[in-house]
């Protein structure tokens, strides 16, 4: 099963939003419930056809992962600018 950082998570990776938001979005082919981390931050999963996303491999201090390109991230955010953020306090 593939998964990619998308939406808010990708925007954070591209330094477009601050880490203080405390939520990230992961695109997955099958739905998964949100996960709350021990620090209170949340991982929200969104269902999509991940094979159609424009992604690239990124390396960070947390390891490597696939993230949508800046262009794909912008296109993803236009219809729903803060998708996932509303679930940060659920």
Secondary structure, DSSP 8 states (H G I E B T S, - for coil): --EEEETHHHHHHTTSS-GGG-EEEEEESS----EE-TTS-EEEEEE--GGGS-EEEEEETTEEEEEE-HHHHHHHHHHSTTTTGGGTT-
